[in-house]
Amino acid sequence: MTRAVVLFSGGLDSTTTLYLAKQQGYKCCALIFDYGQRHIRELRSAVAVAKRAHVPYQSIKIKLPWKGSSLLDKSKKLPVKLSRNIPSTYVPARNTIFLSFALSYAEAIGAKAIFIGANAVDFSGYPDCRPAFYRAFQQVIRRGTKAKQIKVLTPLIKMSKAEIVKLGIKLGVPHAITWSCYKGGAKPCGVCDSCRLREKGFREGNN
């Protein structure tokens, strides 16, 4: 089986991506990041989903002491309105950092693909969730590694949240144990922009 590294947060998009990669026949290795986000709730979900999917995982702990995001700085308010402007939850260069780790991991284990659940339709306006960014990173792989054949795959990039929900249902994604909320706690807050996008996806995807 062809190996693939899947960037994995335990949220709706990354879990759907993981299950899709498995369905396509890849031997998946999940890469989970503890990067100082506001809570560890999503990390517990990521581990729980990886175990449910019978996928080996690596948990990487990194520090971003300069913060620069409301996901890293609890003194900053989380956005509660959906907007096409880049919100305060944007973590500077986060996907560049994550992909760099994934690329190193993939090259070390002989993986042929890196999957990431980036989405450019129903998303929060992050610049590193757009197709042009991934095309550029593909050039980084070609020009800066020995394993030039590794592909960055973004299967959800042009899908709406409703389409992602429907795909997840077909794939048997355990939606109940995924976590998308930017706040910690026993239950999702229901008001942050991530919760709103998730609710929109399930509302439209179940119609």
ChimeraX attribute file (.defattr): number of C-alpha atoms within 10 A of each C-alpha:
attribute: neighborCount
match mode: 1-to-1
recipient: residues
	/A:1	7
	/A:2	12
	/A:3	18
	/A:4	29
	/A:5	30
	/A:6	27
	/A:7	26
	/A:8	28
	/A:9	26
	/A:10	27
	/A:11	23
	/A:12	23
	/A:13	24
	/A:14	22
	/A:15	30
	/A:16	28
	/A:17	28
	/A:18	30
	/A:19	21
	/A:20	21
	/A:21	22
	/A:22	16
	/A:23	11
	/A:24	10
	/A:25	12
	/A:26	19
	/A:27	16
	/A:28	26
	/A:29	25
	/A:30	26
	/A:31	21
	/A:32	23
	/A:33	20
	/A:34	15
	/A:35	17
	/A:36	16
	/A:37	23
	/A:38	15
	/A:39	17
	/A:40	15
	/A:41	20
	/A:42	25
	/A:43	20
	/A:44	16
	/A:45	20
	/A:46	27
	/A:47	21
	/A:48	15
	/A:49	25
	/A:50	24
	/A:51	12
	/A:52	12
	/A:53	17
	/A:54	11
	/A:55	16
	/A:56	13
	/A:57	19
	/A:58	14
	/A:59	14
	/A:60	12
	/A:61	10
	/A:62	10
	/A:63	11
	/A:64	13
	/A:65	10
	/A:66	9
	/A:67	14
	/A:68	15
	/A:69	19
	/A:70	20
	/A:71	22
	/A:72	21
	/A:73	18
	/A:74	13
	/A:75	9
	/A:76	13
	/A:77	13
	/A:78	19
	/A:79	17
	/A:80	14
	/A:81	13
	/A:82	16
	/A:83	12
	/A:84	11
	/A:85	10
	/A:86	11
	/A:87	19
	/A:88	17
	/A:89	21
	/A:90	18
	/A:91	18
	/A:92	16
	/A:93	11
	/A:94	13
	/A:95	19
	/A:96	14
	/A:97	11
	/A:98	18
	/A:99	21
	/A:100	15
	/A:101	16
	/A:102	26
	/A:103	23
	/A:104	14
	/A:105	18
	/A:106	22
	/A:107	20
	/A:108	10
	/A:109	12
	/A:110	15
	/A:111	24
	/A:112	19
	/A:113	23
	/A:114	24
	/A:115	25
	/A:116	27
	/A:117	22
	/A:118	25
	/A:119	24
	/A:120	18
	/A:121	15
	/A:122	19
	/A:123	20
	/A:124	23
	/A:125	18
	/A:126	21
	/A:127	16
	/A:128	19
	/A:129	20
	/A:130	18
	/A:131	15
	/A:132	11
	/A:133	13
	/A:134	21
	/A:135	11
	/A:136	10
	/A:137	16
	/A:138	18
	/A:139	11
	/A:140	14
	/A:141	19
	/A:142	14
	/A:143	11
	/A:144	10
	/A:145	13
	/A:146	10
	/A:147	18
	/A:148	15
	/A:149	14
	/A:150	20
	/A:151	19
	/A:152	22
	/A:153	19
	/A:154	18
	/A:155	18
	/A:156	23
	/A:157	19
	/A:158	16
	/A:159	16
	/A:160	20
	/A:161	25
	/A:162	21
	/A:163	17
	/A:164	23
	/A:165	25
	/A:166	19
	/A:167	19
	/A:168	20
	/A:169	15
	/A:170	11
	/A:171	16
	/A:172	12
	/A:173	23
	/A:174	16
	/A:175	16
	/A:176	9
	/A:177	17
	/A:178	23
	/A:179	25
	/A:180	24
	/A:181	23
	/A:182	24
	/A:183	23
	/A:184	16
	/A:185	11
	/A:186	7
	/A:187	10
	/A:188	15
	/A:189	15
	/A:190	17
	/A:191	17
	/A:192	19
	/A:193	22
	/A:194	26
	/A:195	19
	/A:196	17
	/A:197	22
	/A:198	23
	/A:199	16
	/A:200	16
	/A:201	20
	/A:202	16
	/A:203	13
	/A:204	14
	/A:205	17
	/A:206	11
	/A:207	7
